[in-house]
Amino acid sequence: MLLIKPLLAFRPNKMDLIFASKTFAAGLLALFTAFELNLAYPIWAIGTVFVIANPYSGMTSSKSIYRILGTLIGAVMSVIATPALINTPWLFTVFLAAWVGWCLYLSLLDRTPRSYVFMLAGYTTVIIAYNAVYYIDTVSIFDMAVGRFLEITVGVVCSAIVTTTVFPMHIGPAVKVRVNQTFQDTQEIFDSILLAEPHEKRYAQSLGSLARDIADIHVMAVHLSYEKSTLKGMTKPLQEMLHQMTMLLSNLVAMSERMSQLELFNHDGRFQESIRLLHAHIHAFMRDYREIQESDLNQLPAEFDADFDQLMQPAAQDQRIILAGLKMDIRHFIQNIRAIKLIWQRINLGDAALPESVTALTVNYPNLHRDHGVAVRGGLSAFFIIMIATGFWILSGWKAGFMLAEMAAISACILTSLDNPVPALKMFIRANIYAAFAVFIYAYGIFPQVTAFWQLGLVLAPFVMYCLTLFLHPPLVGIGLPLLMGTVMGLNFQNRFSLDQIMFFDASIGTVIGPIISVYIIHLVRAMSPEMAVQRILSLHYKAIRQALYIPYGVPFRMHLRNMLDRIGILNSKAVQSESLQRDINRALIEASAAVDLARLQELMQKLAAQRDVAVSIEDLIQLLDEYFRKKELMHPEPQLKDQVLAKIASIQQQSAALDDAETAERLQISLNNIQSSLCHVPRIDGHHQLKTSVESDMQAAGAQHG
């Protein structure tokens, strides 16, 4: 009965009806064309239209190209492998299982829409090969492969014709809206950090939304090259802008940490008026709508230094260190956001060149988070599923068992990007059962009365249109898409339509048993709870913190930090029940904001090489931090290590007071303060009293609400 209430309550809106009408028209066009060309399996043509359907023409076009490429690779592989291995069924099965597992592994590593190419290449090989085995007496493997490729191409072309000519929707304007909204959200968070009263500060949800928006736009940008909008060809500069924009998250979190520390000393409100004045000057500077010139990227508000001098005057020494860190964070924020707006300004003018002063952080996904563990487990689960399903077909001698093996291969691949695909696969099975009933009604109750193509379109319209209206609603597409595809595939449209009752029941049984095998194997090999996924990603996060200790500050470090922040974006998409894990997720973003201070330790140690006592102490601190986060990486934190780190920080703070170079001493104290507060989560008053930061508290509260 799952989803019955949402389905009954569902009312399609205007956008749903336009999308469904366009997609249904494209499907009928593909089916009619396949009939006219007398292709062997017209169902692949109409099915392709439904699989690649998307309201945005760019997304439809890109997925179309990826589908053609994946089908071509799968067709070529099937033509090469089948003649060579068809007489050795077990070896053939091992080869196909290994091929699909490898393709799925690559697909799970590639977090762009092009991952569809690898996944499709895998299970297309199985579909063509198994169909060739089933129809071995009447169709050659080459004809089968060419037929599937042609039918897929017909579906893609028909979809493209309708999508780009009938009420086309471009993704470019949607990207512009999302980017401008992200700029506005960033400004609002900055305002709230500087101005909000302590009890009003709630940054977690805003920062999490900002991270998700950046990730969403990053994926949307891939499709810009496949449509004719004002942002066509701007994928790479836009993604580079988003890389740079992610750094603002680090700036914002660092600012919020410094403000939280400052509040510990600010009971009398001595800094409040000065901070409001500082914010007013920054706000006026940022709201200047004149075009940003590259020569002015490092420009700051005219009153910037004077405002901080005024803040410093009543401050004690501990407070001066915090204010100096805040000044550095705000300066970086202003300069970074001006560079980002300059890139956006150029993108809107059609200029893909980055400013010379902005160093590219690269737009290649290898520099973002890749989970090899999940990819390996996904590939292994696909391997075992195909071995078991195909082995059952071979040993049972069940002729229609090829359908069981095909559906097992498909269901092994399509949902493995989820932490736990099992619930979605159960919905897939349920939809296939519903589809079997729909096929029975159409085949035996309706189709005997159909004698013309227009009649076929007329009787299909109510059911197909209803399923298509579900596509734009994430909670419902999980039932709508498999129900529609199961019905279309089960009807097996052909020019001379006939339905073999035995084959119908055999195929229906196979389409249910195949995914059941997948569910069982994926549950054992691939599925993991959100808690397990979070623990694995946190382990990688702590490893990245250790690596930051040894990466010099510069472009390599910024790329490393981009990777860390991307990983944290994934962490924040996980809904966990464990309060301790939620706390660790919330702390991860705070920890990443202080990674720059770890890189600066190496730089400061080199500057202080002549003063060996301090340099040795910094080196000892680096080793203690390495060991501390190594233990956290292994999920075996040792409290005494943290105490040793804090003791070493206190020792270096005392040593820094005797340094001759005041600027270096201040930079060292700023970094030590940030490490103590944001990495060890121990902000202190007068070196003794320990408090949890308001940011962390707020992030925990928001995380608990989300959970």
JONOR-V356675 format. One line per field, one symbol per residue. phi: phi as a letter, one per 20 degrees, with the letter a starting at -180 (. if undefined). Layout:
phi=???
This chain:
phi=.gmfffffefcfeffgffffffffffffffffffffelffcgffffffgffefbfeffffffffffffffffffffffffefgfdfecgfffffffffffffffgffffeedgfgggfffgfffgfgfffffffdfeccefffffffffffffgfffffffffeddlfdeeggffgffffffgffffffgfffedffgfefcegfffffffffffffgfffgeffdbdcfdgndgfffffgfgfffffgfgfffffffffffffddfemfeffffffgffffffffefeffeegfdfefcggegffffffffgeefffffffffffffffgfffffffffffffgfgfeneeffgffdefemdefgedfcdfffffffffffffffffffffffffmffffffgffffffffdfcfffgcfggffffffffffgfffffffffdddfgeeccfffgffffggfffffffefecgfdffdfffffffffffflgbgdfbcefffffffffffefgffgfgffffeddfbfgffffffffgffffffffffddffqfgfffffgffffffgfgfeeddeffffffffffffffffeffffffgffffffdgfeffffffffffffffgfffffffemcfdgffffffffffffffffffeffeffffffffffffffffeeelcfcdlmcfdcffffffffffffffff
